[in-house]
Amino acid sequence: MRILILGADGYLGWPTVMHLTANGHEVMAVDNYLRRKLFNEVGVEPLFEVPRLDKRCAVWERISGCRVPFFIGDLAEWKFVEKIFREFKPDAIVHYAEQPAAPYSMLNRKAATLTLRNNLLVTANVIFAVREFCPDAHIVKLGTMGEYGTPDIDIEEGWLEVEHKGRRHNFLYPRQASSLYHTTKIMDTDLLWFYVRTWGLRVTDLMQGPVYGIFTDESEKDDRLLPFLNYDEIFGTVLNRFAVQAVAGYPLTVFGKGGQTRGYLNIKDTLNCVRLSLEVPADQGELRIFNQFTETFSVNELAEKVKAAGTSRGLKVEIQHVENPRIELEEHYYNPSHTGLIELGLKPHYLTEEVLVKMLEFAVKHKNNIAPDTIYREVRWA
Amino acid sequence: MRILILGADGYLGWPTVMHLTANGHEVMAVDNYLRRKLFNEVGVEPLFEVPRLDKRCAVWERISGCRVPFFIGDLAEWKFVEKIFREFKPDAIVHYAEQPAAPYSMLNRKAATLTLRNNLLVTANVIFAVREFCPDAHIVKLGTMGEYGTPDIDIEEGWLEVEHKGRRHNFLYPRQASSLYHTTKIMDTDLLWFYVRTWGLRVTDLMQGPVYGIFTDESEKDDRLLPFLNYDEIFGTVLNRFAVQAVAGYPLTVFGKGGQTRGYLNIKDTLNCVRLSLEVPADQGELRIFNQFTETFSVNELAEKVKAAGTSRGLKVEIQHVENPRIELEEHYYNPSHTGLIELGLKPHYLTEEVLVKMLEFAVKHKNNIAPDTIYREVRWA
């Protein structure tokens, strides 16, 4: 299958490039290095240096024999999008090309505007390009479980049949997010759903929970193939960040009561979810929604797990409850459904102590790179 | 009250400027003449020439004694927004500054991108400016009944209490629109709702149905004070368009079966709804939603009403069902609630034969200006 990967330099984009080529697909990679620019803007660095896309592609070609053509450019600009789609008529598009950090989107007005503009215009351009150049192509879009928020009823997989005053209607599950970033993903879904109904596009929207880990079958072959590991509050997902904090001797910063519960998954499962979605595409005119996570944990549970794994390796790990800089429920009902991807064949990798210990050991190896003052930035929502 | 009116040159913006100043409020008017630029782009003209904002303000000052300062500029540009808000610290903002035509948003990629970019970035800038310069100010935003679409259950006023598997949650009413323009209004609501929760803004989102008429207490004082009357398919709302078609001897073009039902209102009621909302503002941290219409009609009913009024004035009016260029249900359940504005004190002006005859007589006066080839453009959704 010819697969265009947008946002191919990212935490998930690059491992996806390798995973799909390793599984026999033909891939073109596109990115504008937005994430790297934002690292510079906010003054953070990943735990270890990650080579640019040209170098990563070269290393991957030497190791795997898979050549991955790539383009650097801004997908919010139609001229660039047009060029990409004319050059590589894809059977499918994996769309990761968004500003991905909730705290970044809440940093200030400029960051908020960048997030809104980038995420919406790129999604719109992808839709318009598919319509114009490859109307049969399947768009696999990364959404987020954060679109649903934390309602007091069960979260279903994308849709909700509502009974009201004796009548029934099947709606897109009503969504309410807790950051601007997550809100742009709601807007993406609305945009995709409108054009699915109007133009008969085929779209899979993957409502993904926070991802952890950096090790995949492909990334483990050479350290230069590992994805970004951010441990700062802005770009680091919570479990990756806690692992580095544990190694740095920096207390695990639990926001507020720590009862915030989310659905998590190992990066290996992200790759499998995306590949499974590509290999069994949505129908023409279908918006297919999967809830993409394997286990739910509260922040307190994650902190306890990291503490236990760290202690078993001789680390002294403290947990510290800090004032919550975000606006979110700290104790809430959470019961999201997630059967679609399992039915497609997903075999989950669960969060075991072994997985955590491997993350901790890796962080120990790079301990000298940790800049503790970049860990907790206290980006305030209000 | 100091009221900033964004989109003050528009079909509703200008009558609102006059109505609020006539009612003792201090108003600043802002527009970028987007609508006029789009008239030129798509090659249409309103039924009669409408003076620019400078001239209209001058005429209105001579007649009413009310001076209205105005600024011409693009509210998608932060620098301009900042200047406006620094200059005129408003108590309230009426936000009409959006690309308002569903068919325009479906014309082509460029028009769609303009709609998405303009509507979202302006709404975001208004939010950021209120946060920075006047956090207590009340934002009155024009939404649309089109955000709800045509679900098979009753449409409530903004919110829906859902019972699911024995538990309950109160959601923003789930929305699904039938044009890109309407979809941007859904996104606006999501954006406003997020920042209402996060920053405690006070917002009223008026889910307005299609408006008809051009006569208001103020606009009738001088023909140069009348708002745009568009009769083309792109910018003309259906009843205004039908009135002109009847006079032009152009069959009333009903799309498909004509059972499409919407909630309509007289332009006089728009002004009163907006004023009432301003005078009894939403609370801090409240997103207040009103469904702003006074009567529901199907397109068939509207066509029959125009035909009857026209016939009574000696016009020969035909009704023609044409293939529907849009994607929408042509027969559907429609039962939207609309009690909030009535409770605030709205006294509706209903669609009587007298109202229609006055519209027809006005169109007869300007019959020579009608360009029949601009009436039906067949902008196709698919």
Interface residues (C-beta under 8 A of the other chain):
Chain A: W78 R109 A112 T113 L116 R117 L120 L121 A124 N125 F128 E132 P151 D152 I153 D154 L160 V162 E163 H164 K165 R167 R168 H169 F171 L172 Y173 P174 R175 Q176 A177 L180 T183 I186 M187 D190 L191 W193 F194 R197 T198 W199 G200 I327 Y333 W381 A382
Chain B: W78 R109 A112 T113 L116 R117 L120 L121 A124 N125 F128 E132 P151 D152 I153 D154 L160 V162 E163 H164 K165 R167 R168 H169 F171 L172 Y173 P174 R175 Q176 A177 L180 T183 I186 M187 D190 L191 W193 F194 R197 T198 W199 G200 I327 Y333 W381 A382
